[in-house]
Amino acid sequence: MITLQTAQNALKTIYLEAISNQLNSRVDPVFNMIKQSSADVYGRNIIKLVPYGLNGGIGAGDETGALPESAESNYVNFTTSLKNLYGMIEISDKAIRSSANDEGAFVNLLTAEMDGLLQSSKFNISRMFYGDGSGNLVKSISAVDTTNKAMTVNNSYAFGEGMLLDFYLSNVLDASMKGVEVVKVDHANKKVYLSTISSTFTDTNKANYTVCVQGSKDKELTGLGALFDSDATTLYGLTRANYSCLMPIVYSKQSTDTFDEMFIQKWMDLVEIRSGYQPDIIVCGGDTIYDIMDMLSGYATNIDSSNLTGGFTSISFCGVPLIRNRFESADNLMMLNTAQFTLHQLCDWEWLTHNDGSILKQKEGYATYSATLVKYADLICNRPNAQALITL
């Protein structure tokens, strides 16, 4: 006999480990390369002691002369708060009862719910990884179609059917556009169709609007967007201008530059010269990866490929894997040293439990039960100066 307790036991003992493994190792080719650690977590914050610069107690001298003066290494504290990452499933009481005497139907029910949760979580964690922590899904809204309840955005691939969105007008939540559902996404025309649209969200004031996943504004992971934000004066609680190690390379291609293999290699070498670390992956925005493939196809040899963590495969440039960032429409290159990133976490993925120890809880006033998967974590880069963003 299948009961609510049976469902809870299955979520704990069968599905949790499987979904945790998927979310830790099969989210995104770059994210999968980053180590995860519970170190440096203090209460609600992450405080990480990071060395920078060179040890001054080094030198050469005479055989019988004085030894070099000793000098301590330089250290600085990187500080950020743990971000709360949630994923929810919902099962109706009717669905549980209808499968009460059919274990196969029950397994199919739970598996379908977990697959949906897994796909949505992978999508959003990957999106956060490339974001700036603000939760804003678009850099620009180019048009608003109030008749068809649609907006045209710079990159529609940050959206998916079923997502629930909050719209902010001049940083204030538009109450009539809270929890708006994405009905359809037209990627060819970069249009996102919505379940509702307010009278204030018009083509006239579209520039004053920002769009976030429900409840996520300014609460997401400190992703790559924050690292490369040239307008941000602080990072990890420190003033960037006071520490050169906090300054990644950010460069816009000039009209006098030629985008070829020499151009790419030049910037890879500059990253290593400035930081002492060589990029181990290149992330391409827009159509850049196709331009590089076309460039490499001009050689007489085959294009090299690389096998990445999580079962991903990529082409490579001089042995360095290249992948495409599906959330970035602008043509650019991110040159990253993933060994310098750590996802610091309070714990691995766990089910949120209630006072009685249960996982599934009835939604008040509804014949449905919900369960919440949770993880408290944030991303820190030890060497921002070992990363580069080249806009083409």
N, C-alpha and C positions, 0 to 999 in steps of 0.2 A: 504494500500500500504506500503510494507516494504521498507525503505530507509536506507541510511548510518546513518542518525540521529536516526532512530529507534534502530539500532544496538548499537549506543553509549549510548542511554538512558537505554537500557536493561543491558549493562555492568555496568553502574553506579548504577542503582536502584535495580536490581534483583540479578545479579551475584556477585557483590563485597562483600556484607555482607556474602553470603554463602561461598565463597571461603576463605574469611578472617577467618571465624570460623573454617573451615577445617584446614587451615594452622597454626592456633594458638592452636588447641586442638586435632588434630588427626594425627600428624606427626610421632611421635615416643613415646613409653611408658615413657621413661625418660624425653625427651624434654617436653612432655605434663605436667609433674609435676612441671616444673620451672615457677616461676611467671614472668610476663612481666610488665615493668614500664617505664614511660616517665621521671621519676626523674633522676637527676644527669647528664642530657644531656646539654652540654654547647657548642653551635656552632657545630663544626664537631667532638667534642670529648665527651667522657664520663669520668667524674672526680668524683670518689666516695670516700667519707671519711669513712674509715672502722676502727672500734676499734679493738685492739688486746691486748692480755695479760689480766692481772687482775688489778683491781683498788687497788692501794697501801694503800688507807685510811681505811683499815680494821684491827681490832685487838681486843684483850681482855685486861682488866685491872682491877685495884682496884675500889671499889665502890666510893671512894672519890679521886681517883687518876686522873692523866691527861688523857684526851681523846686521841685516836690515832691521829697521824698527818694526816692532809688531803693530798690527792695526786690526781692529775688529771689522768684520764684514758689515755691510749696510743692510738693515732690515726695515720693513715697513708693514703695517697691518692693513690688509684688505678686509673690508667689512661690508656685509650685505645681509638682508633678512631672508629667512626661509620663505619660499613661496609655497602656497597651498594648491596642489594639483589634484583635481577631483574628476572622477568618471562615474556615471550613474547608469544603472539598468533598472527597468521597471517591468514587472510581471503581473498580469491580472489574476485575480482570484479565480476567475472562470477558467483561465488557461491551466492553472495548477489542478483544479478539480477535474477538468476534462481529461487530464493525463494521469489521474490518480491510479488507475489500474493498468496503465500502459507505460512501462519503463522506457521503451523506445521513443515514444512520443515525448516523454518528459526530458530525456536526454537531448532530443532534437530541439525542444523548447529552450533549454538552458544554453545549448551550443549556439543557437541563432542569436540569443541575447548577448552572449559573450563575444561572438564574432563582431557584432555591431559596435559594442563597446571598444573592442580592440582596434578596429579600423578607425573609429573616431578619435581615439586617444593617440594613435600613431600620427594621424594627420595633424592634430593640434600640438603635440609635443614637438614635432618637426617644425611646424610653423613658428612656435615660440622660440625655438633654438635660433632661427634666423631673424627673429624680431628684436625690438629694442626694449622690451619690458612694459611698454605703454599699453599693449593690447590692440593698438590701432591696426586695422586690417588693410587700410588703403593709404597710399601717399596722396592720391588725388581722386576726386569724383568729377568726371568731365561733363556729365549730363544727368539730369533727373527727369524721368518720364512719369508724371503724376497719374496720367490716364491709365497706363499699363502697370503702374506700381513697380517701376524698375529704375535702377541707376546704372550708369556706365562708369566703370572704374579703371584704374591703370593696370590692375592685374586681377583677373577674375579667379585665378587658381588658388587664391587664399580663401575661397568660399566653396561651400558644398551644400547640396539640398538637405534640408532638415536642420541646419545650424540655426541657433537662436541668437539674435543680435541686439545690442543696445546702441542707440544713436545719441550722440552728444552734440548739442548746439552750443558753440563757444565754451566747451568743457563742462556744460551743465546737461544732465540727462534730460532728454526729451521724453517726458512721461508717457506720451502717446505713442512712442516708438521704443518701448522697453520690451524685450523678449520677442522681437519681430522674427518670424520664421523665413528662411530662404526657401522659396518655392521652386525655383528653377535657375540654373546658371547657363547662360549662352556664352561659352568660351570664345567662339568665333568672333563675336561682336563685343566681348568683354562686358556683357550686361548681366546684372543680378536682379532677379524678380523677387519681390517681397510679398508677404501675406497682407501687409497693410502699409500705408504711407500717410504721414501727417500733413496737415495743411501748411506747416512751416518748412517742411523739407521740400524745397523747390529748386529750380535751376538757378534762381537769383542768388540764394544764399548757400548753395552747395559747398562753397569753399569754407564755410564756418562749421561744417559737420565733420565729426570723426565717427568711425564705426568700430565697435569692439564685440567680441564674443560675450554673451550674457555674463554680467558680474565680474568681468576680467580686467576692466580698465585699471592700468598702473599696478597690476598684481601678477604679471606673468614673469617667466624666467628672464634673467638679465642676459639676453642673447647677443648674437653677433652684431645686430643693429646698434646696440648700446655701445659696443666696443668701438665701432667705426663712426660714431656720431661726432662729427667735427664741431658741432655747435655746443656739445655738452662740456661744461667746464669741470665737472667732477666725475669720478668713476670709483666705485668701491669705497665711497666715503672720503676720498682724497681729491685734492685739487690737481688736475692733470698737469698744469703748467709747472708745478713744483717737482715733478718726477718725469724724467724722459722715458723711463720704462713703461709709463702709462700711455705713451703716445704711439699708436700703430702708424704704419705708413698709409697715407691716404693721398692718392694722386689721380688727377683727371688727365686723360690723354690729350696732348696738344695737337694742333693741326700739322705741326712739323714732325710728329712721331709717326713711324710706320709700324702698324700692328703685324708683327711676324714673330718667328721663333726666337729671333735675337732680342726682341722687345720683352718677351716673356722671361727669357733667361736672365736678362739684365735685372729685372725686378726681383726675381728669385735670389740672385746673388746679392742684391742690395739688402734684402731682409736678413740674410746670413751675416753680412758684413756689420750691420747695425746691431744685431742682437746676439750673434753667435749661434743661432739656430736656423736650420734650413726648413722650408715648408715641406710638409709630408703629404699635402693634398691641395688641389686647386679647385675651387668652386666657381662655376660659371653661371652668370645671370643672363637672362634673355636668350639670344641666339649665339652667344659667344662660343659655346662648345661646338656648334656646327661649323662656325668659321675656322676653329682650330682643326677640326676633322678634315675640312677641305684643304687647309694649309698642309697638314701632314700627309694627306693622300697624294700630294704632288711628288712624294719621294718614291723611289723604286721598291721600297720594302713595305710590308704590311703594317698597319697601325697596331701598336702594342696595346695589350689589355692588362688589367689588374683585377685580382679577386680581393674583395673587401670583406670586412667583418659583417656577418649577418646575411651572407649569401648574395651580396651585391657585386656586380661586375662593372668595371669602368674602362675607358681608354686611358692611356697614360702619355705624359710628355716628359721625356728624359727620365723615365722610371717613376715619375710622380703621378698618381692617379688624378684624373679630371672627372668631375661630376657636374650635373646641372642642378641648380637650385630652382625647384619648381615654383617657389613663392616670389621670385624676383623676375620682373619683366624687363628691367633695364640691363643693357649690355655692360657687363663688368667682370672682373676677376677678383676672387678672394683667395689669397695665398695664406694658408693656415699651417701652424705647427700644432697638431692636436694633442701632442704629449704635454703641452703647457696648460691644458684645460682640465678641470675636475668638476664633476657634478657632485656637490656636497649635499648629503641627505641625512635627515634625522633617522629615517628608517626606509626600508624598501617598500614596495607597494603592499598595502594591507587593506583589508575590509574595515570600514568604520563600524564599530560595534556600539550598541546601545547599552543602557544601564543594566539590562538583564542579560547581556552578552550576546544578544541576537544580532544578525546581520540584516535580515529582511524586516522591514518595518512598514506597516500599513500607512498609506497616505491618507491623512485625516479627511473624511468625507468622501473617500473614493474606494472602490473595490479593487485596489491595486497595491502591490508591495514593491518597495524600492530598496536597492542596495547601493552603497557608495564605496568606490575604490579611492584610496587616498595616498598621497606621497608628499612629504614636506622637503623641499630641496631648492637649491639655486646653483647657478653656474658661475665659476670664477676662472679667469685666465691669469695664470702666474706671470706671463710675459706678453702683455699687449703689444710691445714693440717687436715681437717676433711674428706679427701678423700684418697683412697688407691688403688694402682694397684699391684696386685700379679701375677707375671708371673709363669706359671706352667711348 
